[in-house]
Amino acid sequence: ESEKSCMLAWQYGYKNTVSTMGYEMSPYQSYLLRDMGVNIIFAYDKGIGEDFIKKQAGSIKTRQCFYLDSNSVKELDDKDAPVDKGVKLWEKIYREKLKSL
């Protein structure tokens, strides 16, 4: 379902998104992200722990990484992606829940 999150983000005006198309990044996906030359923001579903996200970010050592703390967003249900409840909540999460890794 992560592909759907990219499509919603695109509709919200965030054009530079990618999906792991699964739970974990592959080594090749990590390589591609490192090669892009941009900061990386992880936006996992509510229920995915910070330790797991840190592990994923650890494979992208040459880029500054951030994550959206979906677990602290009361408006999201378990397993909701940060984009699932509409553009207003997405932008609030993006503004208020962005944390450095």
PAZAPA-4460 file (N, C-alpha, C; in steps of 0.05 Angstrom, whole numbers, plus 32768, in hexadecimal, padded with zeros to 4 digits):
% residues 101
    n_x    n_y    n_z   ca_x   ca_y   ca_z    c_x    c_y    c_z   seq   type   mol
   8010   7FE8   8000   8000   8000   8000   8011   8019   8000     1      E     A
   802B   8017   8003   803B   802F   8005   803B   803F   7FEB     2      S     A
   8035   8032   7FD5   8033   8040   7FBB   801C   8054   7FBC     3      E     A
   8006   804D   7FCA   7FEF   805E   7FCD   7FF7   8078   7FDC     4      K     A
   8008   8075   7FEF   8011   808D   7FFE   8020   80A0   7FEC     5      S     A
   8030   8096   7FDA   803E   80A7   7FC7   802B   80B6   7FB5     6      C     A
   8016   80A8   7FAC   8002   80B4   7F9B   7FF3   80CA   7FAA     7      M     A
   7FEC   80C5   7FC3   7FDF   80DA   7FD3   7FF1   80F2   7FD7     8      L     A
   800A   80ED   7FDE   801D   8103   7FE2   8020   8113   7FC9     9      A     A
   8020   8106   7FB2   8021   8114   7F98   8009   8127   7F95    10      W     A
   7FF1   811D   7F9C   7FD9   812D   7F9A   7FDA   8145   7FAD    11      Q     A
   7FE9   8141   7FC4   7FEC   8157   7FD7   8002   816B   7FD0    12      Y     A
   8010   8166   7FB9   8024   8178   7FB0   8041   8170   7FB7    13      G     A
   8044   8159   7FC3   805F   814F   7FCA   8067   813B   7FB4    14      Y     A
   8077   8145   7FA1   807C   8136   7F88   8094   8123   7F8A    15      K     A
   80A5   8126   7F9E   80BE   8116   7F9F   80BB   8100   7FB4    16      N     A
   80AA   80ED   7FB0   80A6   80D7   7FC3   80AC   80BD   7FB6    17      T     A
   80B4   80AA   7FC6   80B9   808E   7FBD   80AE   807B   7FD1    18      V     A
   80A9   8063   7FC9   809F   804E   7FDA   80B2   8036   7FDB    19      S     A
   80B4   802A   7FF2   80C4   8012   7FF5   80B6   7FFA   7FE9    20      T     A
   809C   7FFD   7FE5   808B   7FE7   7FDA   808D   7FCE   7FEC    21      M     A
   808E   7FD3   8006   8090   7FBE   801A   8099   7FCB   8034    22      G     A
   80A1   7FBA   8047   80A7   7FC3   8062   80C3   7FCF   8064    23      Y     A
   80D7   7FC1   8059   80F3   7FCA   805B   80FE   7FD2   8040    24      E     A
   8112   7FE4   8042   8120   7FED   802A   8134   7FD7   8022    25      M     A
   8136   7FD3   8008   814B   7FC1   7FFE   8165   7FD1   7FFC    26      S     A
   817B   7FC3   7FFB   8195   7FD0   7FF8   8195   7FE2   7FDE    27      P     A
   8188   7FD9   7FC9   8188   7FE9   7FB1   8177   8002   7FB4    28      Y     A
   8161   8000   7FC2   8151   8018   7FC7   8161   802C   7FD8    29      Q     A
   816F   8022   7FEC   8180   8033   7FFC   8195   8041   7FEB    30      S     A
   81A1   8033   7FD9   81B5   803E   7FC7   81A9   8054   7FB6    31      Y     A
   8191   804F   7FAB   8184   8064   7F9B   817E   807D   7FAA    32      L     A
   8175   807A   7FC3   816F   8092   7FD3   8189   80A1   7FDA    33      L     A
   819E   8093   7FE0   81B8   80A0   7FE6   81C1   80B0   7FCD    34      R     A
   81BD   80A5   7FB6   81C6   80B0   7F9D   81B7   80C9   7F94    35      D     A
   819F   80CD   7FA0   818E   80E4   7F97   8198   80FF   7FA0    36      M     A
   81A8   8100   7FB5   81B3   8119   7FBE   819F   812B   7FCC    37      G     A
   818B   811F   7FDA   8177   812F   7FE8   8175   8124   8005    38      V     A
   8169   8134   8017   8162   812A   8031   814B   8115   802E    39      N     A
   814A   8103   8041   8136   80ED   8040   8123   80F0   8058    40      I     A
   8109   80EF   8053   80F5   80EF   8068   80E5   80D5   8066    41      I     A
   80E6   80C5   807C   80D7   80AD   807D   80BB   80B3   8089    42      F     A
   80A6   80A8   807C   808B   80AD   8084   807C   8093   8086    43      A     A
   8084   8083   809A   8078   8068   809E   805D   806A   80AB    44      Y     A
   804D   8055   80A9   8033   8053   80B5   8035   8055   80D4    45      D     A
   801F   805D   80E0   801D   805D   80FD   8020   8040   8106    46      K     A
   8030   803C   811B   8035   8021   8125   8051   8017   811F    47      G     A
   805F   8024   810C   807B   801D   8106   808D   802C   811A    48      I     A
   809D   801E   8128   80AD   802A   813D   80C6   803A   8133    49      G     A
   80CE   804C   8144   80E5   805D   813E   80FF   804C   813A    50      E     A
   8102   8037   8149   811A   8026   8146   811C   801A   812A    51      D     A
   8105   8011   811F   8105   8006   8104   810C   801B   80F0    52      F     A
   8101   8033   80F3   8106   8049   80E1   8123   8051   80E2    53      I     A
   812F   8051   80FA   814B   8058   80FC   815C   8043   80EE    54      K     A
   8154   802A   80F0   8163   8014   80E2   8162   8019   80C3    55      K     A
   814B   8020   80B9   8148   8026   809C   8159   803E   8094    56      Q     A
   8159   8052   80A5   8168   806B   809F   8186   8065   80A1    57      A     A
   818E   8052   80B1   81AA   804C   80B4   81B8   8043   809A    58      G     A
   81A9   803A   8087   81B4   8031   806D   81B9   8049   805A    59      S     A
   81B0   8061   8063   81B3   8079   8052   81C5   808C   8061    60      I     A
   81DE   8085   8065   81F0   8094   8076   81F9   80AF   806A    61      K     A
   81F7   80B2   8050   8202   80CA   8044   81EC   80E0   8040    62      T     A
   81D5   80DC   804B   81BF   80EF   8048   81B4   80F5   8064    63      R     A
   81AA   810E   8068   819C   8114   8081   8180   8107   8080    64      Q     A
   8179   80F9   8094   8160   80EA   8095   814E   80F5   80AC    65      C     A
   8134   80F6   80A6   8120   80FE   80B8   8109   80EA   80B7    66      F     A
   80F7   80EB   80CB   80DF   80DB   80C9   80C7   80EA   80D4    67      Y     A
   80B0   80E3   80CB   8097   80EE   80D5   808D   80DC   80EC    68      L     A
   808B   80E7   8103   8083   80D8   811B   8064   80D3   811B    69      D     A
   805C   80C0   810A   8040   80B9   8107   8034   80AD   8121    70      S     A
   8044   80A1   8131   803A   8094   814A   8030   80A8   815E    71      N     A
   8038   80C1   815C   802E   80D5   816F   8016   80E5   8165    72      S     A
   800B   80DC   814E   7FF4   80EB   8142   7FDA   80DC   8149    73      V     A
   7FCB   80E9   815B   7FB3   80DC   8165   7F9D   80D8   814F    74      K     A
   7F9E   80E9   813B   7F8A   80E7   8126   7F8E   80CF   8114    75      E     A
   7FA5   80C3   8114   7FAB   80AB   8104   7FA4   8092   8113    76      L     A
   7F98   807F   8106   7F93   8065   8111   7FAB   8053   810C    77      D     A
   7FAD   803D   811B   7FC4   802B   8117   7FC5   8022   80FA    78      D     A
   7FDC   8022   80EE   7FE2   801B   80D3   7FDA   8030   80BE    79      K     A
   7FD0   8047   80C7   7FCB   805D   80B4   7FE6   806A   80AC    80      D     A
   7FE8   8071   8092   7FFF   8080   8089   7FFA   809E   808F    81      A     A
   800F   80AD   8091   800B   80CA   8097   7FFA   80D9   8082    82      P     A
   7FF8   80CE   806A   7FE8   80DC   8055   7FCB   80D2   8055    83      V     A
   7FC4   80BE   8064   7FAA   80B1   8061   7F91   80C2   8069    84      D     A
   7F95   80D5   807A   7F7D   80E4   8085   7F7A   8100   8078    85      K     A
   7F86   8104   8061   7F82   811D   8053   7F9A   8130   8054    86      G     A
   7F99   8143   8042   7FAF   8156   803F   7FB4   8167   8057    87      V     A
   7F9F   8170   8065   7FA3   8182   807C   7FB2   8173   8092    88      K     A
   7FAB   815B   8098   7FB9   814C   80AD   7FD5   8145   80A4    89      L     A
   7FD8   813E   808A   7FF3   8138   807F   8005   8150   8084    90      W     A
   7FFC   8168   807C   800D   817F   807F   8013   8186   809C    91      E     A
   8000   8181   80AE   8004   8185   80CA   8019   8172   80D4    92      K     A
   8018   8159   80CD   802C   8145   80D5   8047   814D   80CA    93      I     A
   8048   8155   80B1   8061   815D   80A4   806E   8174   80B3    94      Y     A
   805E   8187   80BB   8068   819F   80C9   8070   8199   80E6    95      R     A
   805F   818A   80F4   8062   8187   8111   8070   816E   811A    96      E     A
   8071   8159   810A   807B   813F   8113   8095   8136   8105    97      K     A
   80A2   8148   80F7   80BB   8142   80E9   80D2   8141   80FE    98      L     A
   80DF   812A   80FF   80F5   8126   8113   810E   811D   8104    99      K     A
   8124   8126   810F   813E   811E   8103   8146   8102   810D   100      S     A
   8153   80F3   80FB   815D   80D8   8103   817B   80D9   8107   101      L     A
***
